[in-house]
Amino acid sequence: MSATRSTAAGKVLDVLAAFDREHPARTLSEIAQRTGLALSTTHRVVAELAAWGALERGEDGSWHVGLRLWEIASGCPRTQILRDVALPFMQDLYEATHENIQLAVREGAELVFVERIAGHRSVELVTMVGARFPIGSTGMGRVLLAHAPVDIQEEVLESPLRAWTPHTVTDPRTLRAQLDRIRREQVFVSDRQLSESTVAVSAPVRIGRNGPVSAALGIVITARGASRARGLREPLLRAAYGISDELGRRTRSTA
């Protein structure tokens, strides 16, 4: 049972939490079942959220997240400044490579994708903006994990790691050595770790050239073009350094 369900705000949060990437739309009955709330209570909470704009009803009668929530979420300071700073550099990187460009941040032991540029000729991705993955699952996630607090690293290393493909590194000792190498070399090539059809090249984004790691920037290419990965190192680092420098300037100007 939800720890927040005894309060009015808790019921609202439980209803909103019923929606995710795998379930973007739910019927009233499904929401009630997911939250454990009585159907009458669910109906009241959903109606209030809909009146405010947090939920919208589709033509088939199911409910989905409303535009009002997107408007509020887009103002999140943690990602708004990062995305505003990063997007011009990401656009330049896309023009130089014509490959998928992604930006992600760490939240606890998870990675959240906050921006992406993809062309119609780029390899199809299994990730999207707003998607969450265990931080050890992706190349960008491992870059963030390498620079995460020690307790987060140990939490991940001591937990079972999912093998997304036959190539996924799941051995804790191998992953620990991989994280050491990432810290030394900055750029990490993730070869078919999340999908057998893709290779990712990732680098950390800092607040200032030598400041704390704020995000990870990545290029995702088809596994058939894996030989190109090494040549993407320099343009990726230039973009990551550019974002880092600008974030540092923004931070100093607001201090």
C-alpha positions as CSV (number, residue, x, y, z in Angstrom):
1,M,0.0,0.0,0.0
2,S,1.3,3.5,-0.9
3,A,2.8,5.4,2.1
4,T,1.3,8.6,0.7
5,R,-2.3,7.4,0.0
6,S,-3.7,8.6,3.3
7,T,-3.4,12.2,2.3
8,A,-5.3,14.1,-0.5
9,A,-2.0,15.0,-2.2
10,G,-0.9,11.3,-1.9
11,K,-3.9,10.1,-3.8
12,V,-3.2,12.6,-6.5
13,L,0.4,11.5,-6.8
14,D,-0.6,7.8,-6.8
15,V,-2.9,8.5,-9.8
16,L,-0.2,10.3,-11.7
17,A,2.3,7.6,-10.9
18,A,-0.1,5.1,-12.6
19,F,1.2,6.4,-16.0
20,D,4.5,5.6,-17.5
21,R,6.2,5.0,-20.8
22,E,4.9,1.4,-21.0
23,H,1.4,2.6,-20.0
24,P,0.8,6.1,-21.4
25,A,-3.0,5.6,-21.3
26,R,-5.2,3.9,-18.8
27,T,-8.9,3.4,-18.2
28,L,-10.5,4.5,-14.9
29,S,-10.7,0.9,-13.8
30,E,-7.0,0.4,-14.6
31,I,-6.0,3.5,-12.6
32,A,-8.1,2.3,-9.6
33,Q,-6.5,-1.2,-9.8
34,R,-3.0,0.2,-10.2
35,T,-3.3,2.7,-7.2
36,G,-5.4,0.5,-5.0
37,L,-7.9,3.4,-4.6
38,A,-11.7,2.8,-4.5
39,L,-13.3,3.4,-7.9
40,S,-15.3,6.3,-6.6
41,T,-12.2,8.0,-5.1
42,T,-10.3,7.4,-8.4
43,H,-13.2,9.0,-10.3
44,R,-13.1,12.1,-8.1
45,V,-9.3,12.5,-8.2
46,V,-9.2,11.9,-12.0
47,A,-12.0,14.5,-12.5
48,E,-10.1,17.1,-10.5
49,L,-6.8,16.4,-12.3
50,A,-8.6,16.7,-15.7
51,A,-10.3,20.0,-14.7
52,W,-6.9,21.4,-13.9
53,G,-5.3,20.0,-17.1
54,A,-3.0,17.4,-15.6
55,L,-5.0,14.5,-17.3
56,E,-6.8,14.4,-20.6
57,R,-9.3,11.9,-21.9
58,G,-8.8,10.2,-25.3
59,E,-11.5,9.4,-27.8
60,D,-11.6,5.8,-26.6
61,G,-12.4,6.9,-23.1
62,S,-9.0,6.2,-21.6
63,W,-6.9,8.8,-19.7
64,H,-3.4,10.1,-20.4
65,V,-1.1,12.8,-19.0
66,G,-2.2,16.3,-20.0
67,L,-0.3,19.2,-21.5
68,R,-0.4,21.2,-18.3
69,L,2.0,18.7,-16.7
70,W,4.4,19.0,-19.6
71,E,4.3,22.8,-19.3
72,I,5.3,22.6,-15.6
73,A,7.9,19.9,-16.1
74,S,9.6,21.8,-18.9
75,G,10.5,24.5,-16.3
76,C,12.5,22.2,-14.2
77,P,15.7,24.2,-13.4
78,R,17.9,21.2,-13.3
79,T,17.3,20.3,-16.9
80,Q,16.1,23.6,-18.4
81,I,19.5,25.4,-18.2
82,L,21.3,22.2,-19.2
83,R,19.1,21.7,-22.3
84,D,19.3,25.4,-23.3
85,V,23.1,25.3,-23.1
86,A,23.6,21.9,-24.7
87,L,21.2,22.1,-27.6
88,P,23.3,24.4,-29.9
89,F,26.4,22.1,-29.3
90,M,24.2,19.0,-29.9
91,Q,23.0,20.5,-33.2
92,D,26.5,21.2,-34.3
93,L,27.5,17.6,-33.4
94,Y,24.6,16.2,-35.3
95,E,25.6,18.3,-38.4
96,A,29.1,16.9,-38.1
97,T,28.0,13.3,-37.7
98,H,24.4,12.9,-38.9
99,E,24.0,10.4,-36.1
100,N,21.7,10.2,-33.0
101,I,22.8,12.7,-30.3
102,Q,21.6,12.2,-26.8
103,L,21.9,14.0,-23.4
104,A,21.2,12.4,-20.1
105,V,21.4,13.1,-16.4
106,R,21.6,10.8,-13.3
107,E,18.9,10.5,-10.7
108,G,19.9,8.1,-8.0
109,A,20.8,4.9,-9.6
110,E,18.9,5.6,-12.8
111,L,19.7,7.5,-16.0
112,V,17.1,9.9,-17.5
113,F,17.3,11.1,-21.1
114,V,16.5,14.8,-21.3
115,E,17.2,15.7,-24.9
116,R,17.8,14.0,-28.2
117,I,18.5,14.9,-31.9
118,A,17.9,12.2,-34.4
119,G,17.8,12.2,-38.2
120,H,15.6,10.1,-40.5
121,R,18.7,8.2,-41.6
122,S,20.0,7.5,-38.1
123,V,19.8,4.1,-36.5
124,E,16.5,3.5,-34.6
125,L,16.8,3.8,-30.9
126,V,15.2,2.0,-28.0
127,T,15.5,5.2,-25.8
128,M,13.6,8.4,-25.9
129,V,13.4,11.8,-24.0
130,G,12.0,11.2,-20.6
131,A,12.9,7.5,-20.5
132,R,14.6,6.0,-17.5
133,F,17.1,3.1,-17.5
134,P,19.2,1.5,-14.8
135,I,22.4,3.6,-14.8
136,G,24.5,0.5,-15.6
137,S,22.6,-0.4,-18.7
138,T,23.8,2.2,-21.2
139,G,27.0,3.7,-22.3
140,M,26.0,7.2,-21.1
141,G,24.8,5.6,-17.9
142,R,28.2,4.1,-17.2
143,V,29.8,7.5,-17.8
144,L,27.5,8.9,-15.2
145,L,28.1,6.0,-12.9
146,A,31.9,6.4,-13.1
147,H,31.5,9.9,-11.7
148,A,28.7,9.1,-9.3
149,P,29.1,9.1,-5.5
150,V,30.8,6.0,-4.1
151,D,27.6,4.8,-2.4
152,I,25.7,4.9,-5.7
153,Q,28.5,3.0,-7.5
154,E,28.6,0.3,-4.8
155,E,24.8,0.0,-4.8
156,V,24.9,-0.7,-8.6
157,L,28.0,-3.0,-8.4
158,E,26.5,-5.0,-5.6
159,S,23.1,-5.5,-7.3
160,P,22.4,-8.0,-10.1
161,L,23.0,-6.4,-13.5
162,R,20.6,-7.1,-16.3
163,A,22.0,-8.6,-19.5
164,W,20.2,-6.7,-22.2
165,T,22.2,-8.4,-25.0
166,P,24.8,-11.2,-25.1
167,H,27.4,-8.5,-25.1
168,T,26.2,-6.7,-21.9
169,V,28.9,-6.6,-19.2
170,T,27.4,-7.8,-16.0
171,D,30.4,-9.0,-14.0
172,P,31.0,-6.5,-11.2
173,R,34.8,-6.8,-11.4
174,T,34.8,-6.2,-15.1
175,L,32.4,-3.2,-14.7
176,R,34.5,-1.8,-11.9
177,A,37.6,-1.9,-14.1
178,Q,35.5,-0.3,-16.9
179,L,34.5,2.6,-14.6
180,D,38.2,3.2,-13.7
181,R,39.0,3.3,-17.4
182,I,36.2,5.8,-18.1
183,R,37.5,8.2,-15.5
184,R,41.0,8.0,-17.0
185,E,40.0,8.2,-20.7
186,Q,36.8,10.4,-20.5
187,V,35.3,8.9,-23.6
188,F,33.6,5.4,-23.4
189,V,32.5,3.2,-26.3
190,S,29.6,1.0,-25.4
191,D,29.5,-1.9,-27.9
192,R,26.0,-3.4,-28.2
193,Q,25.4,-3.2,-24.4
194,L,21.8,-2.1,-24.6
195,S,20.9,-3.2,-28.1
196,E,22.6,-5.5,-30.6
197,S,22.1,-3.0,-33.3
198,T,23.7,0.0,-31.7
199,V,27.1,1.3,-30.5
200,A,27.3,4.4,-28.3
201,V,30.1,6.8,-27.8
202,S,29.7,8.8,-24.6
203,A,31.5,11.5,-22.6
204,P,30.9,13.4,-19.4
205,V,29.5,17.0,-19.3
206,R,30.8,19.0,-16.3
207,I,29.9,22.4,-14.7
208,G,33.1,24.1,-15.9
209,R,35.9,22.2,-17.6
210,N,37.1,20.7,-14.3
211,G,33.9,20.9,-12.2
212,P,31.5,18.1,-11.1
213,V,29.9,15.9,-13.8
214,S,26.4,17.2,-14.5
215,A,25.3,15.0,-17.5
216,A,26.5,12.7,-20.2
217,L,26.6,13.4,-23.9
218,G,26.4,10.5,-26.4
219,I,26.4,9.6,-30.0
220,V,24.6,6.4,-31.0
221,I,25.5,4.7,-34.3
222,T,24.6,1.4,-36.0
223,A,26.7,-1.6,-34.9
224,R,27.5,-2.1,-38.5
225,G,29.4,1.1,-38.4
226,A,31.3,0.4,-35.2
227,S,34.6,1.1,-36.9
228,R,33.6,4.8,-36.9
229,A,33.4,5.0,-33.1
230,R,37.0,6.0,-32.6
231,G,36.7,8.8,-35.1
232,L,33.8,10.2,-33.2
233,R,35.8,10.8,-30.0
234,E,37.2,14.2,-30.9
235,P,33.9,15.8,-32.1
236,L,32.2,14.4,-29.1
237,L,34.8,15.8,-26.7
238,R,34.7,19.2,-28.3
239,A,30.9,19.3,-27.8
240,A,31.1,18.1,-24.2
241,Y,33.8,20.6,-23.4
242,G,31.8,23.4,-25.0
243,I,28.7,22.6,-23.0
244,S,30.9,22.2,-19.8
245,D,32.5,25.6,-20.4
246,E,29.2,27.4,-21.0
247,L,27.6,25.7,-17.9
248,G,30.5,27.0,-15.9
249,R,30.1,30.5,-17.2
250,R,26.3,30.4,-16.5
251,T,27.0,29.1,-12.9
252,R,29.5,31.9,-12.2
253,S,27.3,34.6,-13.6
254,T,24.4,33.6,-11.3
255,A,26.6,33.0,-8.2
